[in-house]
Amino acid sequence: MKRLTILGSTGSIGRSTLALVEAAPPGAYAVEALVAGRDVTALAAQARQYDARLAVVAEPSAYGALKEALAGSGISVAAGPAAVVEAATRPADWTMAAIVGSAGLRSTLAALARGGTVALANKESLVCAGEIVLAEAARAGATLLPVDSEHNAIFQALDTKDPALIEKIVLTASGGPFRTAELATMRAATPEQAVRHPVWSMGAKISVDSATMMNKGLELIEAARLFPVPEARIEVLVHPQSAVHGMVQYADGSILAQLGTPDMRTPIAHCLAWPERMPVTLPRLDLATLGRLEFFAPDPVRFPALRLAREALQAGAGAPTILNAANEAAVALFLDRRLGFLDIAAVVEETLGLFGAPDVSGLEAVLALDDAARAEAGRIAARRAAA
């Protein structure tokens, strides 16, 4: 029996993980802890269904509601940021780190410190504190498995015995809902239009990131942290069919690709069963029905976020932290209808220009820079909105 902790259990990744647990043979998995942000109703239902030992809600004011919802169940209850970190330290064989944004950094580090297996769906942890995260994994002897479909695809296709023979890796992007849209259409885009992803079902923040292609920029940085390939040899291609999730090209000209139905249960199952594989009941990719596979270079004019991410990675130091923080702040303002869609990347670029690439050493320095960049991005956005 494998004991699991799921950080971010009520989000799309957490729900997909629990769906795999439910479909597994009885006794294959047991749930140690479930952590959610503020959705007490969903968290309590999950905790009861999967007989979790602990349920934690990050919002401190929701403690009473969660305690009442789980009264008489025997399930331990806690709330607040410290409780989230404590949940990550519980005795689990496998932890899903799926708390969105830099908010998931402390709990991801706590899970790694235990030295078990951590399935990483929180790409922002590697973006804003990559060296710290990788150093902690190495120190504790933890296994870090990539959950993002693109990185999981590369992980499956990558032969790391001789990194010099890896010519390049290719991350694919669907192109989002505005892949062929005119700039005027994108300028007037609403949150409802931006989150209407043509292929994947995701949360609001990551859906907006997909629409701006910042998601692919963050994945570019994550790939540079995870794999022994320099930034110049990491390519991004737009692939509307979302059937090919990642490719590795080798020195002999061979290209190995991982293909599959665009469903996050596939990469999650790969991480859950690794180093084995597990059967998953979902629609199979039918290439004959699909008919064609298309690939295009991203448009740098309509999607400047990719350029900004590459520049931040090249600058190094605290630049990726600033990129991620400014983007999270700008996306939140867009979803709150206080910032235009095209202004998201503009706010990020201006914030990066103000901060540059300051040195950061240690977790507290990273978090302080994250806070400062968010505040500055908010001021820039307010100024743009008032203009």
C-alpha positions, 0 to 999 in steps of 0.5 A: 500500500502506498500512502499519499498526501495531496497538496491542492486536493480540490483543484483539477490536478488533485481531483484527477489524482483522487480519481485514479486512486478511486479506480485503483484496486482496493488497498493499493493506496491510502490517503494520509492528508488532503490540503485545499485552499478554501473549498471546505465543502469539497475538502470535507467530502474528499476526506470522508470518501477517501478516509484521510487521516488529516484534512487541512484548509489554508484559509484560517477563518475556514477552520470552524466550518471544516471542523463542523463538516468532519465532526464525528469522522475521526479525521484530524482537522487543521487550518492556516499556512503553517498547517499546510506545511505541517501536512506536507511533513506527514509520513507519506510515500508519495506527495502531489504538490499541486498548490497553484503559484508561489503559495505552494513553495513552502509545502513543496520544500517541506515534502521534499525534506522528508526524502520521499517521492514528490510529484510536482505540478506546482511549476512556480516552485521551480521557476521562482526558487529552482536552485533551492528546490533542487538542492533540497531534493538532493540533500534529502535524497527525494525523488522529484517527478514532473507532472506537467504533461510537457515535462512528463513527456520529456521525462519519458522520452529522455535518455540522460546517460550521455546529455551531450547526445541530446540535441534539443528538447521541444515543449508543445503548446496548444496555442490557447483560445487566441491562437489565431485571434487578431490583436484587437480581439485579444485587447478586448478579451474578457476573463470568460474568453481567456479561460475557455481553453480549446483542449484542456480543462484547467483552473482559471489562473493556468488557463489565462497563462495558457491564453497569454502563453506565459504558461509555456514560458514558465514551463521553459524555465522549469525544463531548464531546471529539470533537464540537462539541456541549456536554455538555447536548446529548449524549443517551443512549438504550437501544436493545436491538436495537443496530441504530442506533449513533448519531444527529444531530438538526439545527435543522430537526428532521431526524435522521440516523442510522447503522445497521448490523449490531452488528459492530465490523468495520464502524466499523473498516473505515470508519476503515481505508479513510477517506475512502473505503469498503471492501467488508466481508463480514458479515451485512447488517442486515435491517430487515424481519426485525428488525421493530422499533426500540425506544428507552428512557431509561436508568434512573438508579437501576439505572445510576448510572454515567451520572450519575457520568460526566456529573457528572465531565464537568461538573466538568472538570479531573481529575474524568474522570481520577479517574472512569476510574481508579476504575472500572478499579480497581473493575472489576478487583476485581469480575472478581477476585470481590473486589467486588460488581457494584453496588459498582463505581459506589459505589466510583467515586462515593466516590472522586470525592467524595474527590478532587473536580476537581483541576487537572491540567496535562501528562501526568505530572500526569494519570498521577500522579492516575490512580495516586492514584485507583486506590490510593484506589479499592482502599482504598475497595473493601477497606473495603466488602468487609470491612463 
